[in-house]
Structures are given as C-alpha cells and as structure tokens.
C-alpha cells in the first residue's frame, strides 16, 4: 500500500514538472482580464434583470 502511495506522489511531482507556469506579468494580465470580464457580465446581468422586471411589472399591471 505504501509503495502505491509513493508511486502516486512521485507521478504527481513528475506531472507538475511538465506544467508551464505563467510568468508574473502573464498572471497580472490574466487577473485584470478576469476582473474586467466579471464586471462587464455583472453589468449585463443587472441590466437584463432590470429590463425583465420592468417588462413583467407592466404585463401584470403592478
């Protein structure tokens, strides 16, 4: 059992050595992109929500 665990952990280390890790600058740019995309999607969903709320209220006469 311990041999299987050791083999598993060594395979993990071998796979992690194959990974191409991003540079600090790449990571910063990716983070900025995610924040901006999240902000844009939030605004879009908020506007659609407001529009649908207005539409439903007019249809139901509230």
N, CA, C and O atoms as a MOPAC input file, in Angstrom:
PM7 MOZYME 1SCF
protein

 N      0.81900 1    -1.18900 1     0.00000 1
 C      0.00000 1     0.00000 1     0.00000 1
 C      0.86900 1     1.26200 1     0.00000 1
 O      0.59900 1     2.20500 1    -0.74400 1
 N      1.91700 1     1.27700 1     0.84000 1
 C      2.78600 1     2.45600 1     0.90200 1
 C      3.55400 1     2.64600 1    -0.40200 1
 O      3.89000 1     3.76800 1    -0.78300 1
 N      3.82200 1     1.55200 1    -1.06700 1
 C      4.51600 1     1.63600 1    -2.35700 1
 C      3.62800 1     2.32900 1    -3.39600 1
 O      4.11200 1     3.12500 1    -4.19900 1
 N      2.32900 1     2.02200 1    -3.37600 1
 C      1.39700 1     2.66000 1    -4.30400 1
 C      1.28600 1     4.16000 1    -4.01700 1
 O      1.22000 1     4.97200 1    -4.94000 1
 N      1.26600 1     4.51300 1    -2.75000 1
 C      1.19100 1     5.93200 1    -2.36900 1
 C      2.45200 1     6.66200 1    -2.82600 1
 O      2.37600 1     7.76600 1    -3.36500 1
 N      3.61200 1     6.03900 1    -2.60600 1
 C      4.88100 1     6.65300 1    -3.01800 1
 C      4.92200 1     6.83700 1    -4.53200 1
 O      5.36100 1     7.87500 1    -5.02800 1
 N      4.46300 1     5.82300 1    -5.25900 1
 C      4.44000 1     5.89600 1    -6.71900 1
 C      3.49300 1     7.00900 1    -7.18100 1
 O      3.82200 1     7.77600 1    -8.08500 1
 N      2.34000 1     7.08700 1    -6.56400 1
 C      1.36100 1     8.11400 1    -6.90000 1
 C      1.94900 1     9.51000 1    -6.68900 1
 O      1.82300 1    10.38000 1    -7.55100 1
 N      2.59000 1     9.71700 1    -5.53800 1
 C      3.17300 1    11.02700 1    -5.24500 1
 C      4.32200 1    11.36000 1    -6.20000 1
 O      4.47400 1    12.51200 1    -6.60500 1
 N      5.10900 1    10.38600 1    -6.55200 1
 C      6.19800 1    10.65300 1    -7.49900 1
 C      5.65500 1    10.97700 1    -8.88700 1
 O      6.24800 1    11.77900 1    -9.61000 1
 N      4.54600 1    10.37000 1    -9.26300 1
 C      3.91400 1    10.69100 1   -10.54300 1
 C      3.34300 1    12.10600 1   -10.52700 1
 O      3.37400 1    12.80800 1   -11.53800 1
 N      2.82700 1    12.51200 1    -9.38700 1
 C      2.33200 1    13.88800 1    -9.25400 1
 C      3.47700 1    14.87300 1    -9.46600 1
 O      3.33700 1    15.84500 1   -10.20800 1
 N      4.59100 1    14.62400 1    -8.82200 1
 C      5.75600 1    15.51100 1    -8.95800 1
 C      6.21900 1    15.54600 1   -10.41200 1
 O      6.55600 1    16.61200 1   -10.92600 1
 N      6.23800 1    14.40600 1   -11.07000 1
 C      6.66200 1    14.34900 1   -12.47300 1
 C      5.72000 1    15.15200 1   -13.36100 1
 O      6.17900 1    15.85400 1   -14.26200 1
 N      4.43500 1    15.06700 1   -13.12900 1
 C      3.46400 1    15.82000 1   -13.92400 1
 C      3.59000 1    17.31900 1   -13.66200 1
 O      3.49100 1    18.12300 1   -14.58900 1
 N      3.80800 1    17.69300 1   -12.40900 1
 C      3.94100 1    19.11700 1   -12.08100 1
 C      5.18500 1    19.73400 1   -12.72300 1
 O      5.20600 1    20.93200 1   -13.00400 1
 N      6.20700 1    18.93400 1   -12.95300 1
 C      7.40600 1    19.44000 1   -13.62600 1
 C      7.14300 1    19.71700 1   -15.10600 1
 O      7.86400 1    20.49900 1   -15.72600 1
 N      6.11300 1    19.08000 1   -15.67700 1
 C      5.77200 1    19.28100 1   -17.07900 1
 C      4.94000 1    20.56000 1   -17.29400 1
 O      4.82800 1    21.05300 1   -18.41600 1
 N      4.37600 1    21.07500 1   -16.23100 1
 C      3.48700 1    22.23000 1   -16.33500 1
 C      4.28000 1    23.47300 1   -16.71300 1
 O      5.36800 1    23.71500 1   -16.19100 1
 N      3.71400 1    24.26100 1   -17.63500 1
 C      4.29900 1    25.55100 1   -17.97900 1
 C      3.60500 1    26.60200 1   -17.13100 1
 O      2.46300 1    26.97100 1   -17.40500 1
 N      4.28500 1    27.08300 1   -16.10800 1
 C      3.69500 1    28.04600 1   -15.18800 1
 C      3.76200 1    29.43700 1   -15.79300 1
 O      4.74800 1    29.77800 1   -16.44700 1
 N      2.71600 1    30.25800 1   -15.58400 1
 C      2.72700 1    31.61200 1   -16.14300 1
 C      3.73300 1    32.50800 1   -15.41900 1
 O      4.04600 1    32.31400 1   -14.24500 1
 N      4.22700 1    33.49600 1   -16.16900 1
 C      5.11700 1    34.47200 1   -15.53900 1
 C      4.26800 1    35.42700 1   -14.70000 1
 O      3.04000 1    35.42600 1   -14.78400 1
 N      4.93500 1    36.22800 1   -13.90200 1
 C      4.21800 1    37.19000 1   -13.05600 1
 C      3.40400 1    38.16100 1   -13.91300 1
 O      2.26500 1    38.47900 1   -13.57200 1
 N      3.97900 1    38.63300 1   -15.02500 1
 C      3.28100 1    39.56600 1   -15.90100 1
 C      2.06700 1    38.91000 1   -16.56500 1
 O      1.01000 1    39.53100 1   -16.67600 1
 N      2.21600 1    37.65600 1   -17.00500 1
 C      1.08600 1    36.93600 1   -17.59500 1
 C     -0.03300 1    36.76200 1   -16.57500 1
 O     -1.21200 1    36.88900 1   -16.90500 1
 N      0.34500 1    36.47400 1   -15.34700 1
 C     -0.63100 1    36.28400 1   -14.29000 1
 C     -1.37600 1    37.57900 1   -13.99200 1
 O     -2.59100 1    37.56600 1   -13.79200 1
 N     -0.65300 1    38.69700 1   -13.96200 1
 C     -1.28400 1    40.00200 1   -13.72900 1
 C     -2.27400 1    40.33100 1   -14.83300 1
 O     -3.38700 1    40.77700 1   -14.55400 1
 N     -1.88200 1    40.11500 1   -16.08500 1
 C     -2.76400 1    40.40900 1   -17.20900 1
 C     -4.00200 1    39.51500 1   -17.19300 1
 O     -5.11100 1    39.98100 1   -17.45400 1
 N     -3.81500 1    38.25900 1   -16.89300 1
 C     -4.95500 1    37.34100 1   -16.82100 1
 C     -5.90800 1    37.74500 1   -15.70300 1
 O     -7.12700 1    37.68500 1   -15.86800 1
 N     -5.36000 1    38.15100 1   -14.57900 1
 C     -6.18400 1    38.58100 1   -13.45200 1
 C     -6.98100 1    39.82700 1   -13.81900 1
 O     -8.16900 1    39.91600 1   -13.51000 1
 N     -6.33600 1    40.79000 1   -14.47800 1
 C     -7.04200 1    42.00400 1   -14.91900 1
 C     -8.18200 1    41.63600 1   -15.85800 1
 O     -9.28800 1    42.16300 1   -15.73800 1
 N     -7.91000 1    40.73100 1   -16.79200 1
 C     -8.92800 1    40.31800 1   -17.75500 1
 C    -10.11700 1    39.67500 1   -17.05700 1
 O    -11.26400 1    39.94800 1   -17.41200 1
 N     -9.86100 1    38.83500 1   -16.08000 1
 C    -10.94700 1    38.16900 1   -15.34800 1
 C    -11.77400 1    39.19700 1   -14.58200 1
 O    -13.00200 1    39.11300 1   -14.57100 1
 N    -11.12100 1    40.16200 1   -13.94400 1
 C    -11.84300 1    41.19100 1   -13.19100 1
 C    -12.70800 1    42.02800 1   -14.12700 1
 O    -13.86700 1    42.30000 1   -13.81600 1
 N    -12.16200 1    42.43800 1   -15.26700 1
 C    -12.92000 1    43.24300 1   -16.22400 1
 C    -14.09100 1    42.43800 1   -16.78700 1
 O    -15.20700 1    42.94900 1   -16.87600 1
 N    -13.84600 1    41.19700 1   -17.16200 1
 C    -14.91900 1    40.35600 1   -17.70700 1
 C    -16.02400 1    40.14200 1   -16.67300 1
 O    -17.20600 1    40.16100 1   -17.01700 1
 N    -15.65000 1    39.94000 1   -15.42000 1
 C    -16.63700 1    39.77000 1   -14.35700 1
 C    -17.47800 1    41.03200 1   -14.20600 1
 O    -18.69700 1    40.95300 1   -14.05300 1
 N    -16.83600 1    42.18900 1   -14.24900 1
 C    -17.53400 1    43.46400 1   -14.13100 1
 C    -18.52400 1    43.64300 1   -15.29000 1
 O    -19.66900 1    44.03800 1   -15.07200 1
 N    -18.08400 1    43.35400 1   -16.51300 1
 C    -18.94300 1    43.50700 1   -17.68800 1
 C    -20.14400 1    42.56000 1   -17.60900 1
 O    -21.27400 1    42.96600 1   -17.88000 1
 N    -19.90800 1    41.32700 1   -17.24600 1
 C    -21.00700 1    40.36000 1   -17.13500 1
 C    -21.97300 1    40.77400 1   -16.02900 1
 O    -23.18500 1    40.61700 1   -16.18300 1
 N    -21.46100 1    41.29900 1   -14.92300 1
 C    -22.31000 1    41.75100 1   -13.82900 1
 C    -23.22400 1    42.88200 1   -14.28300 1
 O    -24.41700 1    42.88300 1   -13.98200 1
 N    -22.65700 1    43.84400 1   -15.01000 1
 C    -23.45300 1    44.95500 1   -15.52700 1
 C    -24.52700 1    44.42500 1   -16.48600 1
 O    -25.69000 1    44.82200 1   -16.40300 1
 N    -24.13400 1    43.53400 1   -17.38600 1
 C    -25.08600 1    42.97000 1   -18.35100 1
 C    -26.23600 1    42.25100 1   -17.64800 1
 O    -27.40000 1    42.48100 1   -17.97300 1
 N    -25.92100 1    41.39400 1   -16.70100 1
 C    -26.95600 1    40.63900 1   -15.99200 1
 C    -27.85900 1    41.58900 1   -15.20600 1
 O    -29.07300 1    41.39300 1   -15.15600 1
 N    -27.27300 1    42.61000 1   -14.59600 1
 C    -28.07400 1    43.59500 1   -13.86300 1
 C    -29.03500 1    44.33300 1   -14.77500 1
 O    -30.19200 1    44.54600 1   -14.41300 1
 N    -28.56700 1    44.72800 1   -15.96300 1
 C    -29.43500 1    45.42300 1   -16.90800 1
 C    -30.55700 1    44.51700 1   -17.42500 1
 O    -31.70600 1    44.94600 1   -17.52600 1
 N    -30.22700 1    43.28700 1   -17.74600 1
 C    -31.25000 1    42.33600 1   -18.19500 1
 C    -32.27000 1    42.10100 1   -17.08400 1
 O    -33.46700 1    42.01200 1   -17.35800 1
 N    -31.81800 1    41.99900 1   -15.84300 1
 C    -32.71700 1    41.80400 1   -14.70900 1
 C    -33.67000 1    42.99100 1   -14.57900 1
 O    -34.87300 1    42.80700 1   -14.39700 1
 N    -33.13600 1    44.19500 1   -14.67200 1
 C    -33.97800 1    45.39200 1   -14.56300 1
 C    -34.99000 1    45.44300 1   -15.70300 1
 O    -36.15700 1    45.76700 1   -15.48600 1
 N    -34.54600 1    45.12500 1   -16.91300 1
 C    -35.43200 1    45.13900 1   -18.06600 1
 C    -36.55800 1    44.11300 1   -17.92000 1
 O    -37.72200 1    44.42100 1   -18.17700 1
 N    -36.20800 1    42.90400 1   -17.51000 1
 C    -37.23100 1    41.87400 1   -17.32500 1
 C    -38.18900 1    42.21700 1   -16.19200 1
 O    -39.38500 1    41.94300 1   -16.28800 1
 N    -37.67900 1    42.80900 1   -15.12700 1
 C    -38.53100 1    43.23600 1   -14.01100 1
 C    -39.53100 1    44.28200 1   -14.48900 1
 O    -40.71800 1    44.19700 1   -14.17400 1
 N    -39.05800 1    45.26000 1   -15.24400 1
 C    -39.93300 1    46.29800 1   -15.78100 1
 C    -40.98700 1    45.69000 1   -16.70600 1
 O    -42.16500 1    46.03800 1   -16.62400 1
 N    -40.56600 1    44.79100 1   -17.57700 1
 C    -41.47500 1    44.15000 1   -18.51500 1
 C    -42.55800 1    43.35100 1   -17.79100 1
 O    -43.73400 1    43.44400 1   -18.14000 1
 N    -42.17500 1    42.58000 1   -16.80300 1
 C    -43.13300 1    41.74700 1   -16.06300 1
 C    -44.09500 1    42.62400 1   -15.27500 1
 O    -45.28800 1    42.32800 1   -15.21700 1
 N    -43.59400 1    43.70200 1   -14.66600 1
 C    -44.48000 1    44.59900 1   -13.91700 1
 C    -45.51200 1    45.25200 1   -14.84400 1
 O    -46.67500 1    45.40200 1   -14.47000 1
 N    -45.09600 1    45.63300 1   -16.02700 1
 C    -46.05100 1    46.24300 1   -16.97300 1
 C    -47.07100 1    45.21700 1   -17.46400 1
 O    -48.25000 1    45.53400 1   -17.62300 1
 N    -46.61600 1    43.99200 1   -17.70100 1
 C    -47.53400 1    42.96100 1   -18.16300 1
 C    -48.55000 1    42.59700 1   -17.08400 1
 O    -49.71500 1    42.33800 1   -17.38600 1
 N    -48.10800 1    42.57800 1   -15.82100 1
 C    -49.01000 1    42.21100 1   -14.72100 1
 C    -49.75300 1    43.41400 1   -14.15400 1
 O    -50.67400 1    43.25000 1   -13.35500 1
 N    -49.36300 1    44.62300 1   -14.55800 1
 C    -50.06600 1    45.82200 1   -14.10500 1
 C    -49.75100 1    46.22100 1   -12.67800 1
 O    -50.61300 1    46.78700 1   -12.00600 1
 N    -48.57800 1    45.95400 1   -12.19800 1
 C    -48.20400 1    46.32800 1   -10.83200 1
 C    -47.76300 1    47.74000 1   -10.79200 1
 O    -47.40600 1    48.24500 1    -9.72800 1

